[in-house]
Amino acid sequence: MKFSLEVEPVAEEQKPLTVEDPVQQTESSVEEQIEEVVGEEIIEEVEESKEEVLQKQLDETEDRYLRLRADFENFRRRTNLDREAQEKYRAQRLVMELLPVLDNFERALQVTPEHEETKSVLQGVEMVYKTLVAALKNEGVEPIETVGSPFDPTVHQAVMTENDENAEPNSILAELQKGYKLKDRVIRPSMVKVNQ
């Protein structure tokens, strides 16, 4: 078996190949077909609905933006308030630790000295106490008023009651432990005896 292969001669002059954009052809032909089938009214309705959808998306995006901006402003305001509170009450922990020392100084000053040597030691203790009280006052620490003032549960802690006819009802008769405020915050409420 013999096979023969014949090749056709190629013509010397061929037309140049032109490539048209198939996407552009498809789009233009689809648009023409849609216009023929659907008509201009429906195309206008579709365009209007596109605009409505785009406007709705724009409104939603704008709403999200405004909400995020408000959330950020709230976060910034809370952060500033927290920072201001930290600065305002920065000495609170130290003051809380110094209050028992202050109580001990006050107890020591209540002792009546019998000897001359004890009087000089007591004077030294009193000077240290006054210096400590002045330093705490500079930080904004103040004692809470008690005896003779009306009972206030936000700053006083009633641990005893008594019935005294000479005092007004619900007034404080005695202070058992001194209470303190740091600026406008109660650090330790006063322990008091209250008249019924």
Secondary structure, DSSP 8 states (H G I E B T S, - for coil): -----------S---------HHHHHHHHHHHHHHHHT-HHHHHHHHHHHHHHHHHHHHHHHHHHHHHHHHHHHHHHHHHHHHHHHHHTTTHHHHHHHHHHHHHHHHHHTS---SHHHHHHHHHHHHHHHHHHHHHHHTTEEE---TTSB--TTTEEEEEEE--TTS-TTBEEEEEE--EEETTEEEE-EEEEEE-
